[in-house]
Amino acid sequence: MFVPIGATSVHPRCFASLEANGRHVRKRKEITMDIGIIGAGSVAQAFARHALKVGHTMKISNSRGPSTLRETVQTLGPGVTAVTQAEAAASELVVLAVPWDDVAGALTHLPPWQHQILIDATNPFHGRAGTFTLADVHGLSTSQFVAQLAPGAKVVKAINHMLVANFEAGGDVNGAKRVAFVSADDADAKNKVGALLRTFGFAVIDLGNLRDGGLIQQAGGPLAGLDILQRM
Ligand SMILES: NC(=O)c1ccc[n+]([C@@H]2O[C@H](COP(=O)([O-])OP(=O)(O)OC[C@H]3O[C@@H](n4cnc5c(N)ncnc54)[C@H](OP(=O)(O)O)[C@@H]3O)[C@@H](O)[C@H]2O)c1
């Protein structure tokens, strides 16, 4: 069953009630997150641009070390720092955006996860653009595979069904909303990621758990690559 989520979920900007001069006043309070990204390519940079726009800070990493990311950091602008993979993975919310062949290498040497949310944006393709072949994940969704390699992380599958150009373009399309899907076994983590994607401008649909939802939205599944719009 497809369930639109997040309509009543947390927005990064919320109101706090404060006591001042004996009166209750409503004050705007910005809630921002420190988001880590493992990967610094097209999906990672598109994610960073959306997150920066709504006020989050980003820690971006690749396999070759922070010094190789100077230009990327400069292009993305204020709010972004280049870090090691371990530093990125220590953030409260982490995005995994590396090619499938690099997933195991990226996750294997990280310190233990401390219940952070890990958004798995990967698709099961061997090789690079132009020479892709579908990878056999032994009946698992990629996110189940990722969850096995990241015990202690709350894995949420998201973003991966969208072509990066559509993700980059954002949620507003001629009066309709572009749809983003989320799947996870942890309901709270799924709600948080759904709420975050809504702040990026997307309509969010819950596809269920990591296995069933994951298989539907990842490469090889029926939703992969589709650009789906919701009229509000
Ligand atoms: N492109 C799309 O339309 C699209 C859409 C949705 C999902 N996806 C999926 O998202 C993932 C990323 O795709 P992409 O298009 O962003 O790829 P990309 O542009 O090729 O970028 C991949 C990034 O991963 C980094 N990387 C490789 N190994 C790493 C490691 N061990 N640790 C940290 N970083 C590492 C690479 O940097 P170094 O080589 O310098 O380490 C590079 O910055 C893939 O799984 C893809 O299937 C892609």
The ligand as an SDF file (V2000), in Angstrom:
LIG
                    3D

 48 52  0  0  0  0  0  0  0  0999 V2000
   23.2190    9.1680  -10.9730 N   0  0  0  0  0  0  0  0  0  0  0  0
   21.9280    8.9130  -10.7850 C   0  0  0  0  0  0  0  0  0  0  0  0
   21.0410    9.2680  -11.5800 O   0  0  0  0  0  0  0  0  0  0  0  0
   21.5310    8.1950   -9.5240 C   0  0  0  0  0  0  0  0  0  0  0  0
   20.2460    8.3710   -9.0430 C   0  0  0  0  0  0  0  0  0  0  0  0
   19.8730    7.7350   -7.8730 C   0  0  0  0  0  0  0  0  0  0  0  0
   20.7920    6.9220   -7.2050 C   0  0  0  0  0  0  0  0  0  0  0  0
   22.0310    6.7480   -7.7250 N   0  0  0  0  0  0  0  0  0  0  0  0
   22.9610    5.8900   -6.9840 C   0  0  0  0  0  0  0  0  0  0  0  0
   23.6840    6.7220   -6.0740 O   0  0  0  0  0  0  0  0  0  0  0  0
   25.0120    6.2380   -5.9310 C   0  0  0  0  0  0  0  0  0  0  0  0
   25.9760    7.3610   -6.3020 C   0  0  0  0  0  0  0  0  0  0  0  0
   25.7550    7.7180   -7.6420 O   0  0  0  0  0  0  0  0  0  0  0  0
   26.4310    9.0140   -8.2880 P   0  0  0  0  0  0  0  0  0  0  0  0
   25.7800    9.1870   -9.6120 O   0  0  0  0  0  0  0  0  0  0  0  0
   26.4600   10.1280   -7.3160 O   0  0  0  0  0  0  0  0  0  0  0  0
   27.9220    8.4750   -8.4950 O   0  0  0  0  0  0  0  0  0  0  0  0
   29.2270    9.3070   -8.8520 P   0  0  0  0  0  0  0  0  0  0  0  0
   28.8690   10.6500   -9.3920 O   0  0  0  0  0  0  0  0  0  0  0  0
   30.0940    8.3900   -9.6310 O   0  0  0  0  0  0  0  0  0  0  0  0
   29.9010    9.5600   -7.4140 O   0  0  0  0  0  0  0  0  0  0  0  0
   30.3250    8.5090   -6.6220 C   0  0  0  0  0  0  0  0  0  0  0  0
   31.0810    9.1070   -5.4450 C   0  0  0  0  0  0  0  0  0  0  0  0
   31.4110    8.0620   -4.5440 O   0  0  0  0  0  0  0  0  0  0  0  0
   32.7320    8.2990   -4.0710 C   0  0  0  0  0  0  0  0  0  0  0  0
   33.2820    7.0610   -3.5390 N   0  0  0  0  0  0  0  0  0  0  0  0
   33.6520    5.9330   -4.1820 C   0  0  0  0  0  0  0  0  0  0  0  0
   34.0970    5.0180   -3.3000 N   0  0  0  0  0  0  0  0  0  0  0  0
   33.9890    5.5910   -2.0690 C   0  0  0  0  0  0  0  0  0  0  0  0
   34.2840    5.1550   -0.7470 C   0  0  0  0  0  0  0  0  0  0  0  0
   34.7860    3.9300   -0.5110 N   0  0  0  0  0  0  0  0  0  0  0  0
   34.0840    6.0080    0.2790 N   0  0  0  0  0  0  0  0  0  0  0  0
   33.5880    7.2480    0.0670 C   0  0  0  0  0  0  0  0  0  0  0  0
   33.2850    7.7230   -1.1670 N   0  0  0  0  0  0  0  0  0  0  0  0
   33.4890    6.8860   -2.2220 C   0  0  0  0  0  0  0  0  0  0  0  0
   33.4330    8.8200   -5.3020 C   0  0  0  0  0  0  0  0  0  0  0  0
   34.5770    9.5610   -4.9660 O   0  0  0  0  0  0  0  0  0  0  0  0
   36.0700    8.9480   -5.0500 P   0  0  0  0  0  0  0  0  0  0  0  0
   36.0960    8.0520   -6.2460 O   0  0  0  0  0  0  0  0  0  0  0  0
   36.9000   10.1590   -5.1730 O   0  0  0  0  0  0  0  0  0  0  0  0
   36.2430    8.2350   -3.7790 O   0  0  0  0  0  0  0  0  0  0  0  0
   32.3800    9.7840   -5.8390 C   0  0  0  0  0  0  0  0  0  0  0  0
   32.4590   11.0310   -5.1810 O   0  0  0  0  0  0  0  0  0  0  0  0
   25.1250    5.0050   -6.8200 C   0  0  0  0  0  0  0  0  0  0  0  0
   24.9040    3.8500   -6.0580 O   0  0  0  0  0  0  0  0  0  0  0  0
   23.9960    5.2050   -7.8360 C   0  0  0  0  0  0  0  0  0  0  0  0
   23.5340    3.9910   -8.3690 O   0  0  0  0  0  0  0  0  0  0  0  0
   22.4270    7.3960   -8.8360 C   0  0  0  0  0  0  0  0  0  0  0  0
  1  2  1  0
  2  3  2  0
  2  4  1  0
  4  5  1  0
  4 48  2  0
  5  6  2  0
  6  7  1  0
  7  8  2  0
  8  9  1  0
  8 48  1  0
  9 10  1  0
  9 46  1  0
 10 11  1  0
 11 12  1  0
 11 44  1  0
 12 13  1  0
 13 14  1  0
 14 15  2  0
 14 16  1  0
 14 17  1  0
 17 18  1  0
 18 19  2  0
 18 20  1  0
 18 21  1  0
 21 22  1  0
 22 23  1  0
 23 24  1  0
 23 42  1  0
 24 25  1  0
 25 26  1  0
 25 36  1  0
 26 27  1  0
 26 35  1  0
 27 28  2  0
 28 29  1  0
 29 30  1  0
 29 35  2  0
 30 31  1  0
 30 32  2  0
 32 33  1  0
 33 34  2  0
 34 35  1  0
 36 37  1  0
 36 42  1  0
 37 38  1  0
 38 39  2  0
 38 40  1  0
 38 41  1  0
 42 43  1  0
 44 45  1  0
 44 46  1  0
 46 47  1  0
M  CHG  2   8   1  16  -1
M  END
$$$$
